[in-house]
Amino acid sequence: MIYLTEQVTPLATCLARRYGRLAKSEYLGDGLASGSVNASGIRHEDVTALSYTDHTFDYVLSFDVLEHVPDYRAALAEFARVLKDGGTLILSAPFGLLLEKNLMRARIAPDGSVQHLLPPEYHGDPVDPGGGILCYYHFGWELLGDLRAAGFSEARVEAYWSREYAHVGSEQLVVVATK
């Protein structure tokens, strides 16, 4: 069983063809219940409050999502909760090899408004290609400690490069954590 935190991307389409036991979703906005499905057949999940039961998945895959979650530590705890013992989280997010601490770019103020600590940075939104999603964090090595605090026994950053799979240019980074 695999959970992918995206549904409308080419990667989701490719993985769905390859793996029959793939659960996938998008974040469709505040006020929706996790697990609900919209008229277009897109499942909504808030990664800080997943609708899945404990110990459901062997893998959780989350690519370029975590930096958009104001309470990313709650998301890490949810990923650990839904993973089986020995399960693996694989994620990518902006990661600074020279950053000891995570860099908070924005946060939610007590009144619910967004407080920008740095100039706003928006990334593409596969659900709304004309829009963008606010980036709250660039992560540093602190993320590995956050993963351990969330219940992962091992966490590491891996760099990869592959001509065969068209990962060329500078090395790409992925965070891998095992429960």
C-alpha positions, 0 to 999 in steps of 0.5 A: 500500500502506497499513499501519494500526496498528489493526484492530478500530476503526471507522476500520480498517473504513472504510479497509478498504472504501475501500482494497483494499491495506490491511494492519492489525494490533493489538498482542495482547501480549508473547510473540507473533510479529509477523505471527501471527494469532489465532483471531479473525482479528486480526493481531499486530504489535509496532511495534518489530519489524514482520514486513513487509519493507523498503520495503513501504508507501507510507503508515504510519498510526498513531493514538494508538498511539506513546504506549503504546510504551516504546521509541517510537524503535524504532517510528519506525525500523521505520515508516521501514524498511517505508516506500518512499522518498518514503513518508509516516507520519501519526500522532497521539499526545498532543502538547504544543505548549508541550513542547520535550522529550517527557514520559516518564510511565513507563519499563521498569526494568532488571528489566522492571517498569514504573516510573511517573515520573508518576501512571499514565495509561491510555487505551482499548484497542480490543482490550479495551474493558474494559481500558486501555493505559498511556501512557508518553509525551506528546510535544513538539517533540523528536519531530520530531528523533526522526523525522529520526534514524529516517530521515525527511527531513521531519517536521512537525506539522499542525493541522486543523479541519473542519466538513465532516468533523466535526473541530470544537472546538479544532484537532486535531494530526497529525504527518506525516513523509516518508521 
